Amino acid sequence: MKTSSQISPNLNLLEWFHKHKRDLPFRIKPTAYKIWVSEVMLQQTRVAAMLPLYDQFLLRFPNMESLAQAEEEEVLEFWSGLGYYSRARNLRKACNYVISNYNGKFPESLEEAMDIPGVGPYTARAVLSMAYGKSYAVLDGNVKRVVSRLFAESDERKWQTLADQFLNKENPGDHNQAMMELGALVCLPNPICENCPIQSACKASLTNTISKYPPSKKDKEKLDIEIHFYIIQKNQKILLLKDKNRRFFKDIYSLPYTILPKDDETKLGTAYLTPGYLKELLEDLKTTAIPGTTKHSITHHRISVYLHQATKEFSDKNHILPGAEIIWTDWERLPKDFPSSIAKKVLKFPGVGGLFST
């Protein structure tokens, strides 16, 4: 009988995975669509934050057809809280592409999968291996860390080849999930090596060089900024606008806002600047600050949020907003029409609800 040290490391890995894997909804009766949605949501979003929103999203959009046929605004509403809303817009467009070109079935070849707008090598490999059992190894952030340590390899250009070599071709879907799970639960930045099922094969562990792999990258400096939102009214409705040239919320409607630096103004690029049409509007309407502040975080930004109210109403005759799309909404609909978690924080400013009570 073979001992565990004599068993192939990737078989040890699978055995560990089947015992310790988390009970995640996209692992229950997986389909290409369910896996695809989960992988898009998990881009730049942690599993814990993604799970409740994933369930709601799949209830409303259980298949490609329902997502492709939905209005963009509704899709963004169900994406609210995940951020990076271009992911939702691109996923909806990609579903339309698959329906038009592949009769609504995610293609089974790597080349065709990567022809889908917004689908890159990682997503294509993940869907094909987990949904169809295709022999493609994935390489996300967690897997990169595992591969780098397993082979004591610091050259990122070699990691995909090494991941391909280590792949269990008889069970590629579970193998890929096991590698991701290992990186998420055991092979952490500060690893728990004693719990690792492949420690005996890990070159970094065997040479006591874990700290060298993967080579560290200096974290991108976080920028401290202030976002000032403005409540501008007309006939008891609130102005929301969308402008693709601004730094945040390019693809969704939001309250008009300006961005100010908290320290060094030279760190802000042109995308942070207030467009001329908004400067003119705010100068004309005059604004007053609403008491309170809150904190928010977007990748590489630490944000202090402030709220202001215009002292005059918007006039269609006097105010023109070139380059911006606008809609008018009710205060209670703000989180739906401005589908970002930051909108919910704005609603909680002290006393702000009194501005709209009758």
C-alpha positions in Angstrom: 0.0 0.0 0.0 1.4 3.4 -0.9 2.1 6.0 1.8 0.9 9.5 1.4 4.5 10.6 0.5 4.4 8.1 -2.4 1.1 9.3 -3.8 1.3 11.9 -6.6 1.1 15.4 -5.0 -1.8 16.4 -7.2 -3.8 13.4 -5.9 -3.0 14.4 -2.3 -4.3 17.9 -3.3 -7.6 16.5 -4.6 -8.1 14.3 -1.5 -7.5 17.3 0.7 -9.9 19.4 -1.4 -12.8 16.9 -1.2 -12.4 16.9 2.6 -12.0 20.6 3.2 -13.6 22.5 0.4 -16.0 25.3 1.2 -19.7 24.9 0.5 -20.0 27.6 -2.2 -23.2 28.0 -4.3 -21.4 28.0 -7.7 -20.1 24.5 -6.8 -23.7 23.1 -6.5 -24.8 21.7 -9.9 -22.3 23.9 -11.7 -23.0 25.1 -15.2 -20.8 27.2 -17.5 -23.0 30.2 -16.9 -23.0 29.9 -13.1 -19.2 29.5 -13.1 -18.8 32.4 -15.5 -20.8 34.7 -13.3 -18.9 33.7 -10.2 -15.6 34.2 -11.8 -16.5 37.7 -13.1 -17.9 38.7 -9.7 -14.7 37.4 -7.9 -12.5 39.7 -10.0 -11.4 42.3 -7.4 -14.1 41.2 -5.0 -13.6 38.8 -2.0 -15.7 35.6 -1.7 -17.4 36.7 1.5 -18.6 40.0 0.0 -19.6 38.3 -3.3 -21.7 35.4 -2.0 -25.0 37.0 -0.9 -25.0 39.2 -4.1 -24.3 36.1 -6.2 -27.4 34.3 -4.9 -29.6 37.3 -5.5 -28.1 37.8 -9.0 -28.7 34.2 -10.0 -32.3 34.2 -8.7 -33.1 37.2 -10.9 -30.9 36.1 -13.9 -30.7 32.3 -13.8 -29.4 31.9 -17.3 -27.8 33.9 -20.2 -31.1 34.7 -21.8 -32.5 36.4 -18.8 -29.4 38.5 -18.3 -29.1 39.4 -22.0 -32.7 40.5 -22.2 -32.7 42.6 -19.0 -32.4 46.3 -19.0 -28.9 47.5 -18.2 -30.2 49.6 -15.3 -31.7 46.5 -13.6 -28.5 44.5 -14.1 -26.5 47.3 -12.5 -29.0 47.4 -9.6 -28.4 43.7 -8.9 -24.7 44.3 -9.1 -24.8 47.0 -6.5 -22.3 46.5 -3.7 -19.7 44.7 -6.0 -18.3 47.8 -7.6 -16.5 48.0 -10.9 -19.8 48.1 -12.7 -18.2 47.8 -16.1 -18.0 44.1 -15.3 -21.8 43.8 -15.2 -22.3 45.7 -18.4 -19.6 43.7 -20.2 -21.1 40.4 -18.9 -24.5 41.3 -20.2 -23.0 42.2 -23.6 -21.0 39.0 -23.6 -24.1 36.9 -23.0 -25.7 38.5 -26.0 -22.6 37.6 -28.0 -22.8 33.9 -26.9 -26.5 33.8 -27.7 -25.9 35.3 -31.2 -22.9 33.2 -32.0 -23.2 30.0 -30.1 -27.0 29.6 -29.5 -26.6 30.5 -25.9 -24.0 27.8 -25.1 -20.6 28.8 -23.7 -18.2 27.5 -26.4 -16.0 24.5 -25.5 -12.7 25.5 -27.2 -10.2 27.9 -25.6 -9.9 29.9 -28.8 -13.6 30.5 -29.2 -14.1 31.2 -25.4 -11.4 33.9 -25.6 -13.2 35.5 -28.6 -16.1 36.3 -26.2 -15.8 40.1 -25.3 -14.3 40.5 -21.9 -13.3 36.8 -21.5 -9.6 36.5 -20.9 -7.3 33.4 -20.5 -8.1 32.9 -16.8 -11.9 33.1 -17.1 -11.9 30.9 -20.2 -9.7 28.3 -18.6 -11.8 28.3 -15.4 -15.1 27.9 -17.2 -13.8 25.2 -19.6 -12.2 23.1 -16.9 -14.9 23.3 -14.3 -17.9 23.1 -16.7 -16.6 20.8 -19.4 -13.7 19.0 -17.9 -11.2 20.5 -20.3 -7.5 20.2 -19.4 -6.6 23.8 -18.8 -4.9 25.0 -15.7 -6.0 28.3 -14.2 -3.7 31.0 -12.8 -5.3 33.5 -10.5 -3.6 35.4 -7.6 -4.0 32.5 -5.2 -2.7 29.9 -7.7 0.3 32.1 -8.6 1.3 32.0 -5.0 1.0 28.2 -4.8 2.8 27.6 -8.0 5.6 30.0 -7.2 6.3 28.3 -3.9 5.7 24.7 -5.1 8.4 25.1 -7.8 10.5 27.8 -6.0 10.1 29.9 -9.2 10.2 33.7 -9.1 9.8 34.3 -12.8 6.1 34.9 -13.4 6.4 34.2 -17.1 7.0 30.5 -16.2 4.1 30.0 -13.8 1.5 29.1 -16.4 3.7 26.4 -17.9 4.4 25.0 -14.4 0.7 25.1 -13.6 0.0 23.2 -16.8 2.6 20.6 -15.9 1.1 20.1 -12.4 -2.5 19.9 -13.7 -4.4 16.7 -12.9 -5.7 16.0 -16.4 -8.2 13.4 -15.3 -10.0 15.9 -13.1 -9.0 19.4 -14.2 -12.0 21.2 -12.8 -11.6 19.9 -9.2 -7.8 20.3 -9.5 -8.2 24.0 -10.4 -10.6 24.6 -7.6 -8.3 22.8 -5.2 -5.4 25.0 -6.2 -7.5 28.1 -5.7 -8.8 26.8 -2.4 -5.3 25.9 -1.2 -4.2 29.5 -1.9 -7.2 30.9 -0.1 -7.1 28.7 3.0 -3.6 27.4 3.5 -0.9 28.8 1.2 -1.6 32.3 2.4 0.8 35.2 2.3 1.7 33.9 5.8 1.2 30.2 5.0 0.0 27.4 7.3 2.5 24.9 5.9 1.7 22.2 8.4 -1.8 22.0 6.9 -0.7 21.8 3.3 -1.4 18.5 1.5 1.5 19.0 -0.9 4.1 20.3 1.5 6.4 17.3 0.9 6.6 18.3 -2.8 7.0 22.1 -2.2 10.5 23.2 -3.1 10.2 26.5 -1.2 9.2 24.6 1.9 11.9 22.0 1.5 14.6 24.7 1.1 13.1 26.9 3.8 12.7 29.8 1.3 8.9 30.3 1.6 9.4 34.0 2.3 11.1 34.5 -1.1 8.1 33.3 -3.1 6.3 34.9 -4.8 8.6 37.9 -5.1 7.0 40.9 -3.3 5.6 43.7 -5.3 5.4 47.1 -3.6 1.8 47.9 -2.9 0.5 50.7 -4.9 0.2 53.7 -2.7 -3.3 54.5 -1.6 -4.5 58.0 -2.5 -6.4 60.0 0.1 -9.2 62.0 -1.5 -12.4 63.7 -0.7 -15.6 63.2 -2.8 -18.2 65.9 -2.4 -21.6 64.9 -3.6 -24.3 67.5 -4.5 -28.0 67.3 -4.1 -29.5 69.4 -7.0 -33.3 69.5 -7.3 -36.0 70.3 -9.8 -39.7 69.9 -8.9 -38.7 67.8 -5.9 -36.7 65.4 -8.1 -32.9 64.9 -7.7 -30.4 65.2 -10.4 -28.2 62.2 -11.3 -25.7 62.2 -14.1 -23.4 59.9 -16.0 -20.1 61.0 -17.6 -17.7 58.5 -19.2 -14.8 61.0 -18.8 -14.8 61.2 -15.0 -12.7 59.1 -12.6 -15.4 57.2 -10.8 -18.9 55.8 -11.7 -18.2 56.1 -15.5 -20.9 53.6 -16.4 -23.6 54.4 -13.9 -25.7 57.4 -12.9 -24.6 59.1 -9.7 -25.1 62.3 -7.7 -22.9 65.0 -9.2 -19.6 65.1 -7.4 -16.2 66.8 -7.2 -13.0 65.3 -6.1 -10.5 67.1 -3.9 -7.0 65.9 -2.7 -6.4 65.5 1.0 -2.8 66.4 0.7 -0.7 66.7 -2.5 -2.8 68.0 -5.4 -0.1 67.0 -7.9 -1.1 63.3 -7.4 -4.4 63.8 -9.1 -4.6 63.3 -12.8 -7.0 65.0 -15.3 -9.7 62.4 -14.7 -10.1 63.7 -11.2 -10.7 67.2 -12.3 -14.2 68.8 -12.1 -15.6 69.3 -15.6 -16.3 72.9 -16.6 -20.0 72.4 -17.0 -20.3 71.1 -13.4 -18.2 74.0 -12.0 -20.4 76.5 -13.7 -23.6 74.7 -12.5 -22.4 74.6 -8.8 -21.3 78.2 -8.9 -24.6 79.3 -10.2 -26.8 77.2 -7.9 -24.7 78.0 -4.8 -24.3 75.1 -2.3 -24.4 74.6 1.4 -22.8 71.7 3.3 -24.9 69.1 5.0 -23.5 68.1 8.4 -21.7 64.7 8.6 -19.1 62.7 6.7 -18.5 59.0 6.1 -15.6 56.8 4.8 -15.5 54.7 1.7 -12.9 52.7 -0.1 -12.3 52.0 -3.8 -9.1 50.2 -4.9 -6.1 52.4 -4.3 -8.2 55.1 -2.8 -9.2 56.1 0.8 -12.2 58.3 0.5 -13.9 60.8 2.8 -17.4 61.5 1.6 -19.2 64.8 2.1 -22.7 66.0 1.0 -23.9 69.4 -0.1 -27.3 70.8 -1.1 -27.9 73.4 -3.9 -29.7 76.5 -2.6 -31.5 77.1 -6.0 -33.3 74.7 -8.3 -32.0 73.5 -11.6 -33.4 75.3 -14.6 -33.7 73.6 -18.0 -33.5 77.0 -19.7 -30.3 78.2 -17.9 -28.3 75.1 -17.2 -26.7 72.9 -19.9 -24.6 69.9 -19.1 -22.8 69.0 -22.3 -21.0 65.6 -22.2 -23.2 64.2 -19.4 -26.4 62.1 -19.5 -28.9 63.0 -16.8 -32.0 61.6 -15.2 -34.2 62.8 -12.3 -35.1 60.5 -9.4 -36.7 60.5 -6.0 -34.6 60.4 -2.9 -35.9 57.0 -1.8 -34.9 55.6 -5.2 -31.4 56.8 -4.9 -29.8 53.4 -4.2 -31.5 51.9 -7.2 -30.8 54.6 -9.7 -27.3 55.2 -8.3 -26.4 51.5 -7.8 -23.4 51.8 -5.6 -22.8 51.1 -1.9 -21.7 54.6 -1.5 -25.3 55.8 -2.2 -26.5 53.9 0.8 -24.0 55.6 3.0 -25.1 59.0 1.7 -28.7 58.2 2.7 -27.5 57.8 6.3 -26.2 61.3 6.7 -27.7 62.9 9.8 -30.9 64.8 9.1 -30.7 64.5 5.3 -34.0 62.7 5.1 -35.7 65.8 6.4 -34.8 67.7 3.3 -37.4 65.6 1.4 -40.2 65.2 3.9 -43.5 66.7 3.0 
